[in-house]
């Protein structure tokens, strides 16, 4: 039996390394950016509602485009702006802060728009149909609760870029596939056929099938209570002007405090992303191939 499900898309990044707003950059001639492929896949698996966290640089023309699509396809669509003052903090000096507080803050901004289990993803990551099928199964079979969350993870070998090092969260699991920890490594790359990251000046090799988090979480709406409490703790710690409040560290704290367990499912889908501008050609070729295999229509919405 299908349950109400929401797709929360984090699209507030500034695309510094990409040198542009990759969230709304069309990949093929149909003009659809990656986030529309995510919406398409989610709708096919029974999601009825989409919430998108954006910054003020998102052009109104793109908002109008997606509003029109939601009207034609009949799904609920909400836009939420993530700003430094989205979650008011009394007596806080915002002068030195140039951008919002990170991914956990972005999710918290959706507190009043989501009352049902939801999937959280990055706007600039292509996760594949099967990831949404796995997530929908978890929600529809009532496996997601205030104490039981989910994550779709990927073998690290499927998530690398040929254009430079990437940051990935390396997952450690218990024998039942529940998450123990996610350890962020910022320099993962393939060198001479091996996958390595640098730690304390040394190259550390990891297995190609090591699971990594790509920020595909399955949450229960009760997570907003913990997010809010942790955000105030974060502010009270007097963070630096560039320090951020991240989802993985928030989930880790919830696990450490025995508030939740996180079941990890391995996605059979090919992950694709656009960390660098030169990554765009790879995903363009990939999506063209997917269309030729009839996994997507040439134009998603007609």
HURAKA-V692036 format. One record per residue. RES is the residue in one small letter. PHI is phi as a letter, one per 20 degrees, with the letter a starting at -180 (999 if undefined). Layout:
# HURAKA-V692036
res: {RES & RES}
phi: {PHI & PHI}
This chain:
# HURAKA-V692036
res: {x & x & x & x & x & x & x & x & x & x & x & x & x & x & x & x & x & x & x & x & x & x & x & x & x & x & x & x & x & x & x & x & x & x & x & x & x & x & x & x & x & x & x & x & x & x & x & x & x & x & x & x & x & x & x & x & x & x & x & x & x & x & x & x & x & x & x & x & x & x & x & x & x & x & x & x & x & x & x & x & x & x & x & x & x & x & x & x & x & x & x & x & x & x & x & x & x & x & x & x & x & x & x & x & x & x & x & x & x & x & x & x & x & x & x & x & x & x & x & x & x & x & x & x & x & x & x & x & x & x & x & x & x & x & x & x & x & x & x & x & x & x & x & x & x & x & x & x & x & x & x & x & x & x & x & x & x & x & x & x & x & x & x & x & x & x & x & x & x & x & x & x & x & x & x & x & x & x & x & x & x & x & x & x & x & x & x & x & x & x & x & x & x & x & x & x & x & x & x & x & x & x & x & x & x & x & x & x & x & x & x & x & x & x & x & x & x & x & x & x & x & x & x & x & x & x & x & x & x & x & x & x & x & x & x & x & x & x & x & x & x & x & x & x & x & x & x & x & x & x & x & x & x & x & x & x & x & x & x & x & x & x & x & x & x & x & x & x & x & x & x & x & x & x & x & x & x & x & x & x & x & x & x & x & x & x & x & x & x & x & x & x & x & x & x & x & x & x & x & x & x & x}
phi: {999 & f & d & f & c & c & d & d & d & e & c & e & f & e & m & f & f & f & m & r & e & f & g & d & e & f & e & d & f & f & n & e & f & g & f & f & f & f & f & g & f & f & f & f & d & o & f & d & b & c & c & c & e & c & d & f & e & f & f & g & f & f & g & f & g & f & f & f & f & f & f & f & e & m & d & f & c & c & d & c & e & e & c & g & e & f & d & f & c & f & m & e & e & e & g & e & e & d & b & g & e & o & f & f & f & f & f & f & f & e & g & e & d & c & c & c & g & b & d & d & c & e & f & e & d & e & d & n & g & f & f & f & f & f & f & f & f & f & f & f & e & l & e & e & b & f & d & c & d & c & b & d & d & c & g & g & f & e & c & e & d & e & d & q & f & c & e & c & e & f & e & d & d & e & f & e & m & e & f & e & b & c & d & f & c & d & c & e & b & e & c & l & n & d & d & c & c & d & c & l & m & d & e & d & e & c & f & g & e & g & f & c & e & d & m & d & d & d & d & e & f & f & f & f & f & f & g & f & f & f & f & f & f & g & f & f & f & l & f & f & f & d & f & c & d & d & f & g & f & f & f & g & f & f & f & f & e & m & e & b & d & c & e & d & d & e & f & e & f & e & e & c & b & c & f & d & g & f & f & f & f & f & f & f & f & f & f & f & f & f & f & f & e & m & e & b & f & f & d & g & d & d}
